[in-house]
Structure formats: structure tokens, C-alpha cells
Amino acid sequence: MSNTARPGLCSTYCRVLREPLAGTAVVAKGWVVLEQPGPWGAKAPTQSHLDAEFGGAFDDECKKADLRFGLIRSPGRHADAAERSHQVFVASTTPGRSWLLGGRLADPSELRDLDLGAVARGDRAAVIASLPALLPVDEPVVLVCTNGKRDECCALLGRPLVSGLAERAPGRVWEANHLGGHRFAPTATYLPAGTMHGHLTVETAVEALAAADRGETITTGLRGRSTWSKRGQAAEVAVRELTGELSLDALRVMADDPETVTVQHLDGRSWIVPVTSTLADPPRPDSCGKEPFAMSILQTGTPVSGSIR
């Protein structure tokens, strides 16, 4: 039996019950990820070789700015205690202001100088001015969750994916400590757009990366774009599936009302998407080793052409 169908895994429950993936991405206007080799605990910013005081404080500051902070490491075996510089990537996910910066820092504490507010606003010039070590990165990068201390599925399913993907796209793939949604493993985030996918194979992960290179996405396993609220993510995916629109920046979430979400195309078209939250039936665990419960699941109705109020 393959790991993808092993009984008891939270990802097995998810696949068997055909749980919808749309609307399950994390919510963040931007991302800051830092290379930290060596072992990671369940809460890697404070449970790794990164200074715990700095890691915890910087993680908190990123959350306040509506940014996602995480640790990354290169695929494969490596010395975890060697003195080396740390790769860092900073991304803005906002459509029309999406960009990716990268650089190497001698000391992670240099990130204290990073203008987190400018990252959230998508102000690339201000970000570079605050941390001149950062330079534009032209090609998207992929983060794949592999942290088995966080959830067993991420190790069992994420590590084979990152190994296979790294062979196909060397230098553009990184192990990540936590991307949320263990039950959708293997999961990945594509930066700078912040699109997140679940239940990936090497083939679909390569396809998503090729699409990102074209400024597009794919709907296979698409959990959403982290720029939007979870309801907004679900609605945007519904419109993409209806229209076949794959351009990353073609769609905007314009209104998030109690029962509907309005999505607008750059060409002026818009759709009103019914989005409801229901309790999962039957109950299922959201992480390996946890008891099943009736979690909330987002469901979308058919998008209807409308107008922006």
C-alpha cells in the first residue's frame, strides 16, 4: 500500500472523503522565508538552530503585518551546524504588485531591518532600501512542506515530492517547515504569487511551476492564493474552474459578503459566488494523531455573472 493511502493518516481521510481543497490556503499578503539547516521542531521558528528569541519575536512581527514567516532548507542531506550564510526570500503576493526578492544574510538577525509594512503594501523599492542585500529574483520558487515533527504526512509525502521536483527544477525547490493543511499533503507554495496546492505529484508540481513561469496557475489541487481571505480563495478558484482563466493577475476578489464573494476580471467582467461554511460529515482529523471532529468546510455554488456595487 502506498503512503498516500496508508490508513490512519490525516491525508488518507482527506482523499477518501474527497474534501475540497479550495479555500484552505493560509492568508498572508506576503512571505518571508529564511534558510535554516538542521533539525526542526513542530514550531520551527523557536525549535531549530535559529536563535529562539529572535525566531519567536520575528514570527510575531510578521503576523502583525499580515505576513507569513517560515524556515526553509535545501533538499537532500547537508551539514546542519556548518557556518554559512542564510538564503532569504521575500515575496509580495498582491496581484499587480507581485514580486520576489532574494539574498544571503550572514546573520538572520539582519532581518530586523526589513520593512515588513512595505512588504505587505507591495512596495518593493522600500523593501530593498530597508535591506539592500535583497535583489530581484526572476524565476518563481517552490516551497514543499517536509516537517515530520509537525505532521507525519508532511514527511512521508512531502520528502519524496521535494526530491523528485528538485531533480526537475534544481535550485528552485526548498523544503519548508510548515505551510498549513497537513491533510492536503504533499503541499506546496509557489512564490511570489502565494498560490498553494495540495495532493501534488511530481508531474503536477512541475506543471504548476511551468505555469508560474508564464504568470499563470493551474487548478489541479489549487487551495487558493494567500492574498485573499479563505472565502475569497474559494470563490476565485470557482471562477477559474468555470471560465478556464489561468492568468495569476487576471482576477481580483472585490467584495466578501456574508453569503457571497464578488470576483472581478481585469477586462471588467465580474461574478458573484455563493460561499457557505458547513460542518464536515463524517468528522475527520485535521492532523495525524488527533481525534476526528466536525470541522468547518467551505463550499461554493456556481458563479453568476454580476456587477460591482
Secondary structure, DSSP 4 states (H G I P E B T S, - for coil): --GGG-TT-HHHHHHHTT---TT-S---SEEEEEE--S---TTTTTSSSS-HHHHHHHHHHHHHTTEEEEEEE-SS---SS----EEEEEEE-STTS-EEEEEEESSGGGGGGS-HHHHHHT-HHHHHHH-TT-EE--S-EEEEE--TTT-HHHHHHHHHHHHHHHHHSTTSEEEES--S-GGG-S-EEEETTTEEE-S--HHHHHHHHHHHHTTB---TTEEEETTS-HHHHHHHHHHHHHH---BTTSEEEEEE-SSEEEEEETTS-EEEEEEEEEE-SS-B-SSTTSPPB--EEEEE---EE----
